Amino acid sequence: MRAVVIDQPGGPEVLKLRDVPAPVPGPGEVVLATTAAGVNRADLMQRQGLYPPPPGAPPYPGLECSGQIIAVGSGVTDWQSGDQVCALLAGGGYAEQVVVPAGQLLPAPDGLSLRDAAALPEAACTVHSNVVSYARLAPGETLLVHGGASGIGTMAIQLGHALGARVACTAGSADKLARCRELGADLAINYREEDFASAVQAFTGGRGADVILDIIGAAYLPRNVSALATGGRLVVIGLQGGATGELDLGELLRKRATLHASTLRARPPEQKAAIVAGVHAEVWPLISSGLIRPVIQATLPLAEAARAHRMMDAGGHVGKILLTVGPAG
Ligand SMILES: NC(=O)c1ccc[n+]([C@@H]2O[C@H](COP(=O)([O-])OP(=O)(O)OC[C@H]3O[C@@H](n4cnc5c(N)ncnc54)[C@H](OP(=O)(O)O)[C@@H]3O)[C@@H](O)[C@H]2O)c1
């Protein structure tokens, strides 16, 4: 089979499509013939040598894909060859075939093409596990989503809205703000022009945001804490603005607020399986009923992975960029 390999860290040009050995399913695993793979910001970091795959993961980039099961390992009883699925991966999505623990499979949702299903697993699992399972976002609460037009943000806005929360978000251009409003954001803040903490305080009548899903980290830490409501939950999942910041613990304790930080990729397969089961139970019905749709900026052939990375690096996209594999793509 062919996969996108990274021989040495570098720019998009280091991504090369090459023949590699086909994967074989171990106990509890299946092999998929890939239809499409989602591109994630983490793949850009992996390409630059800044985010190595966890031990045991395939060396090729790609944290999510869709496809058809072509081989089933021992002990797998819930899935069979021919099933159309999408999957949360620890790596290896940029390939014609990929091996996946069976607990990380989701059925391709009704009403979506198998290709478009590749846009869902990473964002749905990241957002649901943080905003719902951890932060317990409740109807009527306010959710602030940073980077509302990102792959993660477009899912978070839709899920927050579908759960009956009031959703505020940040983005860096008028076009992106308009797209965020279409997805269900009640307040869309241009972070280049306005202080988001003041905007959220004004929007909530001085109460603040109950849950903040943050992808910026250090650069937003003080303002995130000041934007939190009493009892608020700040959930940091990205460090685009640095890892080391100053935290006013006094403000945190006066608000009885919590700070949580997590990353999905390195979690053990049992935890990923539990997260996937939660997504299947609580997000999949919202997709089938059309309340949540994948937002897809572009689909490119696997051979053009470098162009997909340049597109993501340039930052003009809204939602996801997909790589399609084989004739079905
Ligand atoms: N911890 C986890 O488990 C986990 C899992 C998945 C993703 N993530 C993280 O989630 C983030 C999004 O990932 P993705 O794949 O969806 O990437 P993406 O689509 O490329 O999104 C990146 C976004 O960051 C926004 N942004 C940049 N500077 C900003 C700022 N100062 N304020 C607000 N937004 C800003 C950009 O929007 P503008 O153009 O509007 O600036 C862009 O939409 C990444 O940081 C990624 O590492 C974490």
The ligand as a MOL file (V3000), in Angstrom:
LIG
                    3D

  0  0  0     0  0            999 V3000
M  V30 BEGIN CTAB
M  V30 COUNTS 48 52 0 0 0
M  V30 BEGIN ATOM
M  V30 1 N -5.6510 18.6190 23.0380 0
M  V30 2 C -6.2380 17.9050 22.0970 0
M  V30 3 O -6.6010 16.7610 22.3210 0
M  V30 4 C -6.4630 18.5070 20.7420 0
M  V30 5 C -7.0880 17.7520 19.7310 0
M  V30 6 C -7.2960 18.3510 18.4860 0
M  V30 7 C -6.8900 19.6760 18.2680 0
M  V30 8 N -6.2580 20.3520 19.2600 0 CHG=1
M  V30 9 C -5.7990 21.7410 19.0570 0
M  V30 10 O -6.9030 22.5140 18.6180 0
M  V30 11 C -6.4290 23.5710 17.7810 0
M  V30 12 C -7.2210 23.6000 16.4980 0
M  V30 13 O -6.8550 22.4730 15.7120 0
M  V30 14 P -7.4090 22.3270 14.2260 0
M  V30 15 O -6.8490 21.0910 13.6690 0
M  V30 16 O -8.8790 22.5490 14.2350 0 CHG=-1
M  V30 17 O -6.6360 23.5570 13.5290 0
M  V30 18 P -7.0110 24.7070 12.5200 0
M  V30 19 O -8.2640 24.3610 11.7730 0
M  V30 20 O -5.8180 25.0390 11.7310 0
M  V30 21 O -7.3310 25.9310 13.4690 0
M  V30 22 C -6.4240 26.8170 14.0310 0
M  V30 23 C -7.2220 28.0720 14.3550 0
M  V30 24 O -6.5190 28.8930 15.2620 0
M  V30 25 C -7.1040 30.1750 15.1230 0
M  V30 26 N -6.3210 31.1810 15.8100 0
M  V30 27 C -5.0040 31.5060 15.6180 0
M  V30 28 N -4.6450 32.4850 16.4770 0
M  V30 29 C -5.7500 32.7760 17.2290 0
M  V30 30 C -6.0020 33.6860 18.2940 0
M  V30 31 N -5.0450 34.4950 18.7630 0
M  V30 32 N -7.2490 33.7030 18.8330 0
M  V30 33 C -8.2160 32.8870 18.3920 0
M  V30 34 N -8.0340 31.9940 17.3790 0
M  V30 35 C -6.8140 31.9500 16.8090 0
M  V30 36 C -7.1530 30.3420 13.6180 0
M  V30 37 O -8.1620 31.2340 13.3330 0
M  V30 38 P -7.9910 32.7250 12.7250 0
M  V30 39 O -7.5930 32.6380 11.3050 0
M  V30 40 O -9.3590 33.2600 12.8920 0
M  V30 41 O -6.9320 33.3710 13.5180 0
M  V30 42 C -7.5560 28.9330 13.1540 0
M  V30 43 O -8.9540 28.8450 12.8820 0
M  V30 44 C -4.9240 23.3570 17.5910 0
M  V30 45 O -4.2400 24.1810 18.5010 0
M  V30 46 C -4.7540 21.8910 17.9610 0
M  V30 47 O -3.4620 21.6120 18.4210 0
M  V30 48 C -6.0460 19.7890 20.4710 0
M  V30 END ATOM
M  V30 BEGIN BOND
M  V30 1 1 1 2
M  V30 2 2 2 3
M  V30 3 1 2 4
M  V30 4 1 4 5
M  V30 5 2 4 48
M  V30 6 2 5 6
M  V30 7 1 6 7
M  V30 8 2 7 8
M  V30 9 1 8 9
M  V30 10 1 8 48
M  V30 11 1 9 10
M  V30 12 1 9 46
M  V30 13 1 10 11
M  V30 14 1 11 12
M  V30 15 1 11 44
M  V30 16 1 12 13
M  V30 17 1 13 14
M  V30 18 2 14 15
M  V30 19 1 14 16
M  V30 20 1 14 17
M  V30 21 1 17 18
M  V30 22 2 18 19
M  V30 23 1 18 20
M  V30 24 1 18 21
M  V30 25 1 21 22
M  V30 26 1 22 23
M  V30 27 1 23 24
M  V30 28 1 23 42
M  V30 29 1 24 25
M  V30 30 1 25 26
M  V30 31 1 25 36
M  V30 32 1 26 27
M  V30 33 1 26 35
M  V30 34 2 27 28
M  V30 35 1 28 29
M  V30 36 1 29 30
M  V30 37 2 29 35
M  V30 38 1 30 31
M  V30 39 2 30 32
M  V30 40 1 32 33
M  V30 41 2 33 34
M  V30 42 1 34 35
M  V30 43 1 36 37
M  V30 44 1 36 42
M  V30 45 1 37 38
M  V30 46 2 38 39
M  V30 47 1 38 40
M  V30 48 1 38 41
M  V30 49 1 42 43
M  V30 50 1 44 45
M  V30 51 1 44 46
M  V30 52 1 46 47
M  V30 END BOND
M  V30 END CTAB
M  END
